[in-house]
């Protein structure tokens, strides 16, 4: 049985960030990843045209800014390249194809005993660690929603995590379920590839530009969040106009305060709003039923579709931490979690630094 000081589960950005922070403090660790590469979500499940929604100064991992010349809003390819360079710079070498199945704390040994398995050979792997950090991410598993009649739909139903491009849907009637950033960007891509595109908007949502979110996140460091919200929401209303007649209602709470209170992100417009206002992308309310190719919506509206794309949030089967932000990252008996605050890469950086500091403090005081 291999004995390690810190075991990090997951080699996504959260796992890499924790590993880098530990290496800066000269704390030995082992990082394991069930896939055969790091950043598998971005390499294999992110659609081709995706970019970070926030400016790069808010999205760097700890102790290493983006290189000069990196676009303000980092594209997928550049972000993967940055993460590879980050791992190389800090000497992070994950042990791939290791899937952790269970962990239990032993009071006598004061260690966490971990059972894992090699995903290709099936060989059982046993580890014990003084500290265990879960960094598998919030977006591990794609979940399609339970919609009445969905099983009767004869067309294609696809989760956003497997979507790559709208090229295959030209001329088809496609419904995107969900108006988060993924849903809005997929709708825009589908429409640009010639699909007859519709989108389901079930609840109020803030539509913002990247520039406005950058302005807001800069302002909030100097003025109260309510003032920053008032300014950027006012500009957004002027920029986009009244979207309620198109089926999109803005929440009463400001975008930054809403994110702080509920972790709900604003939608960063990539051009989708303009296509909605022109009628190129149609907006519908909540789905009430599906009968074959016919989708019925609340309000007695109905339409026929060839494919349904869902952007429903992806949840780890264990859910989110029981403790609320900002105390979510620390559990008991050497257990930590990073990247579960629903605060993006900035939240990951804060988690990683807090975890490394706490581990160092615990070791020094023992």
C-alpha positions in Angstrom: 0.0 0.0 0.0 1.5 3.3 -1.1 1.7 6.0 1.6 1.5 9.6 0.5 1.2 12.9 2.3 -1.4 14.5 0.0 -3.6 12.6 -2.5 -5.2 14.8 -5.1 -8.1 13.2 -7.0 -8.6 14.8 -10.5 -6.1 16.5 -12.9 -8.4 19.2 -14.1 -7.6 22.9 -13.3 -8.5 22.5 -9.6 -6.2 19.5 -9.2 -3.3 21.2 -11.1 -3.8 24.3 -9.0 -3.6 22.5 -5.7 -0.6 20.5 -6.9 1.2 23.7 -7.9 0.4 25.4 -4.6 1.7 22.4 -2.7 4.9 22.3 -4.7 5.5 25.9 -3.9 5.4 25.0 -0.2 7.5 21.8 -0.7 4.7 19.5 0.3 4.9 16.1 -1.4 1.7 14.8 -3.2 0.3 12.3 -5.6 -2.3 13.3 -8.2 -4.4 10.7 -9.8 -6.8 11.1 -12.8 -9.3 8.5 -14.1 -8.9 9.6 -17.7 -5.8 9.1 -19.8 -5.0 12.8 -19.9 -5.3 16.0 -17.9 -8.0 18.6 -18.7 -10.1 15.9 -20.5 -13.2 18.1 -20.2 -11.6 20.8 -22.3 -9.8 18.5 -24.7 -12.7 16.2 -25.5 -16.0 17.6 -24.3 -15.8 21.4 -24.9 -17.2 22.5 -28.3 -14.8 23.9 -30.8 -15.5 27.6 -30.6 -15.7 27.9 -26.8 -13.7 30.7 -25.1 -13.4 31.7 -21.4 -16.2 34.1 -20.6 -14.2 36.2 -18.3 -11.0 38.2 -19.0 -7.8 36.3 -18.6 -6.7 38.4 -15.5 -9.6 36.7 -13.6 -8.9 33.2 -15.0 -5.3 32.5 -14.3 -4.3 29.6 -12.1 -2.1 30.3 -9.0 1.5 31.6 -9.4 1.5 31.7 -13.2 -0.2 34.4 -15.4 -1.0 33.8 -19.0 1.9 34.5 -21.4 2.1 37.7 -23.2 0.1 37.8 -26.4 -2.7 35.6 -25.0 -6.1 37.0 -26.1 -8.1 38.7 -23.4 -10.8 36.0 -23.7 -8.8 32.8 -24.0 -9.9 30.3 -26.7 -10.1 26.6 -26.0 -6.8 25.7 -27.7 -4.9 28.5 -25.9 -6.4 27.4 -22.6 -5.4 23.8 -23.0 -1.9 24.9 -24.0 -1.7 27.1 -20.9 -2.7 24.2 -18.6 -0.1 22.0 -20.2 2.6 24.6 -19.7 1.3 25.1 -16.1 1.7 21.4 -15.3 5.2 21.3 -16.9 6.3 24.5 -15.1 5.4 23.1 -11.7 6.4 19.6 -12.4 2.9 18.1 -12.0 2.9 14.6 -13.3 -0.5 13.0 -12.8 -0.9 9.2 -12.6 -3.5 8.5 -15.2 -6.2 5.9 -15.6 -6.7 5.6 -11.8 -10.3 5.8 -10.6 -10.9 6.3 -6.9 -13.8 4.2 -5.6 -13.9 4.8 -1.9 -12.0 6.5 1.0 -12.3 5.9 4.8 -10.6 7.6 7.7 -8.8 5.4 10.3 -8.7 7.1 13.7 -5.9 4.9 15.0 -3.6 5.4 12.0 -4.8 9.0 11.5 -4.8 8.3 7.8 -7.3 8.1 5.0 -7.3 4.7 3.3 -8.3 4.9 -0.3 -9.4 2.1 -2.7 -8.9 2.8 -6.4 -8.8 0.8 -9.6 -6.8 1.1 -12.8 -9.4 1.8 -15.5 -7.7 -0.1 -18.3 -6.3 -3.2 -16.5 -8.9 -3.4 -13.7 -6.0 -3.8 -11.2 -6.9 -2.8 -7.7 -4.9 0.1 -6.2 -4.7 0.9 -2.5 -3.4 4.1 -1.1 -3.2 5.8 2.3 -2.9 9.5 2.7 -2.7 12.1 5.5 -4.7 14.5 3.4 -7.1 13.9 0.6 -8.2 16.6 -1.8 -11.1 16.0 -4.1 -10.7 18.0 -7.3 -12.9 16.2 -9.8 -14.9 19.3 -10.7 -18.5 20.4 -10.8 -18.9 19.3 -14.4 -18.0 15.6 -14.3 -21.2 14.0 -15.5 -23.7 15.2 -18.1 -27.3 14.8 -17.1 -30.2 15.0 -19.4 -33.4 16.3 -17.8 -36.5 14.4 -17.0 -39.1 15.7 -19.5 -42.5 14.1 -19.9 -42.5 12.2 -23.2 -38.8 12.5 -23.9 -38.4 8.8 -24.6 -41.0 9.1 -27.4 -38.9 11.6 -29.3 -37.6 9.9 -32.4 -34.9 12.4 -33.2 -31.5 13.0 -31.7 -31.2 14.1 -28.0 -27.7 15.3 -27.1 -26.1 16.8 -24.0 -24.0 19.9 -24.5 -20.9 18.1 -23.3 -20.9 16.0 -26.5 -21.7 18.9 -28.8 -18.9 20.0 -31.2 -20.3 21.9 -34.1 -23.6 22.8 -35.8 -22.4 21.7 -39.2 -24.3 18.4 -39.1 -27.6 20.2 -38.4 -28.0 22.5 -41.3 -31.7 22.6 -42.4 -32.8 20.7 -39.3 -35.2 22.0 -36.6 -33.2 22.0 -33.4 -34.4 22.8 -29.9 -31.8 23.9 -27.3 -33.0 23.3 -23.8 -31.5 25.9 -21.4 -30.3 29.4 -21.8 -27.0 29.3 -19.8 -23.8 30.2 -21.5 -23.5 26.8 -23.2 -27.1 26.8 -24.4 -26.8 30.3 -25.8 -23.5 29.7 -27.6 -24.8 26.4 -29.1 -27.9 28.1 -30.3 -25.8 30.8 -32.0 -23.5 28.2 -33.6 -26.5 26.1 -34.8 -28.2 29.2 -36.4 -24.9 30.2 -38.1 -24.7 26.7 -39.6 -28.2 27.0 -41.1 -30.2 25.1 -38.5 -33.8 26.2 -37.7 -33.0 27.0 -34.1 -35.2 27.5 -31.0 -34.2 27.8 -27.4 -36.0 27.2 -24.1 -35.7 30.0 -21.5 -37.3 28.8 -18.3 -36.3 31.5 -15.8 -35.0 35.1 -15.6 -31.4 35.6 -16.8 -28.9 38.4 -17.0 -27.5 39.0 -20.5 -24.2 40.7 -20.5 -21.2 41.5 -22.7 -17.7 40.3 -21.9 -16.7 43.9 -21.5 -19.4 44.7 -19.0 -18.5 41.7 -16.9 -14.9 42.7 -16.9 -15.9 46.2 -15.9 -18.1 44.9 -13.1 -15.4 42.6 -11.7 -12.9 45.5 -11.7 -15.4 47.9 -10.1 -16.4 45.6 -7.3 -12.8 45.7 -6.0 -13.3 49.4 -5.4 -17.0 50.1 -4.8 -19.9 48.3 -3.2 -21.4 45.5 -5.3 -24.7 47.2 -5.5 -23.2 50.2 -7.2 -21.2 48.1 -9.6 -24.4 46.1 -10.4 -26.4 49.2 -11.0 -23.9 50.6 -13.5 -23.4 47.5 -15.6 -27.1 46.4 -15.6 -28.0 50.0 -16.7 -25.5 49.8 -19.6 -26.7 46.3 -20.4 -30.3 47.4 -20.6 -29.3 50.2 -22.9 -27.1 47.9 -25.0 -29.7 45.1 -25.5 -33.0 46.9 -25.0 -36.1 45.4 -23.6 -35.8 41.6 -24.1 -39.0 40.7 -22.3 -41.0 40.9 -25.5 -38.7 38.3 -26.9 -39.1 36.0 -23.9 -36.1 36.9 -21.8 -36.6 38.6 -18.5 -33.8 40.1 -16.4 -33.7 39.1 -12.6 -34.4 41.8 -10.1 -31.1 41.1 -8.3 -28.0 42.5 -9.9 -25.7 40.2 -11.8 -22.7 40.3 -9.4 -24.8 40.0 -6.3 -26.8 37.2 -7.8 -23.6 35.3 -8.5 -22.4 35.9 -4.9 -25.6 34.7 -3.4 -26.7 31.9 -5.6 -23.7 31.1 -7.8 -25.8 31.7 -10.9 -23.7 33.1 -13.7 -24.8 35.7 -16.2 -25.0 34.8 -19.9 -22.2 36.4 -21.9 -23.7 37.3 -25.3 -21.8 36.1 -28.3 -24.3 37.3 -30.8 -27.3 35.1 -29.8 -29.3 38.0 -28.6 -29.2 39.8 -31.9 -30.4 36.7 -33.7 -33.2 36.3 -31.2 -34.3 39.9 -31.7 -34.3 39.3 -35.5 -36.4 36.2 -35.1 -33.8 33.9 -36.4 -33.6 32.1 -33.1 -37.0 31.5 -31.5 -37.6 31.6 -27.7 -40.0 29.2 -25.9 -40.9 28.7 -22.3 -40.8 25.6 -20.2 -41.5 22.2 -21.9 -44.7 20.6 -20.7 -44.7 17.4 -22.8 -43.2 15.7 -25.8 -45.2 13.5 -28.2 -43.0 12.0 -30.9 -41.4 14.9 -32.8 -43.9 17.4 -31.3 -42.8 19.5 -28.3 -45.5 21.2 -26.3 -44.7 24.2 -24.2 -46.5 25.9 -21.4 -48.8 28.5 -22.8 -50.3 26.2 -25.3 -47.5 26.5 -27.8 -46.2 23.6 -29.8 -43.6 22.9 -32.5 -42.0 19.9 -34.2 -38.2 19.3 -34.0 -35.6 17.0 -35.5 -33.1 17.2 -32.6 -32.9 18.4 -29.0 -29.7 19.7 -27.4 -29.7 20.0 -23.6 -27.3 22.2 -21.6 -28.7 21.2 -18.2 -26.0 21.6 -15.5 -23.7 18.7 -14.9 -23.5 17.5 -11.4 -21.1 15.2 -9.6 -23.0 12.2 -8.2 -21.9 13.3 -4.7 -23.2 16.8 -5.2 -21.7 20.0 -3.8 -20.0 20.6 -0.5 -22.2 20.7 2.6 -20.5 23.8 3.9 -21.3 27.1 2.2 -18.9 29.4 0.6 -16.3 30.6 1.7 -15.8 27.6 4.1 -16.7 24.9 1.6 -13.2 23.8 0.8 -12.3 22.2 4.2 -13.8 19.0 5.7 -12.7 16.9 8.6 -9.8 14.5 9.1 -7.7 15.9 6.3 -10.4 16.0 3.7 -10.5 18.9 1.3 -12.3 19.8 -2.0 -11.2 22.3 -4.6 -13.2 23.8 -7.5 -16.7 23.3 -6.1 -17.6 26.9 -5.2 -19.2 27.6 -8.6 -16.9 30.6 -8.9 -14.9 29.6 -11.9 -11.2 29.6 -12.2 -10.9 32.5 -9.7 -12.6 30.3 -7.1 -10.3 27.4 -7.9 -7.3 29.6 -7.3 -8.6 30.7 -3.9 -9.5 27.1 -2.9 -6.0 25.9 -3.9 -4.2 28.5 -1.9 -6.4 28.0 1.1 -5.9 24.2 1.0 -2.1 24.5 0.7 -1.9 27.0 3.5 -4.1 24.8 5.8 -2.1 21.7 5.0 1.2 23.5 5.8 -0.3 24.9 9.0 -1.5 21.4 10.1 1.9 19.8 9.4 3.8 22.5 11.2 1.6 22.3 14.3 1.7 18.6 14.6 
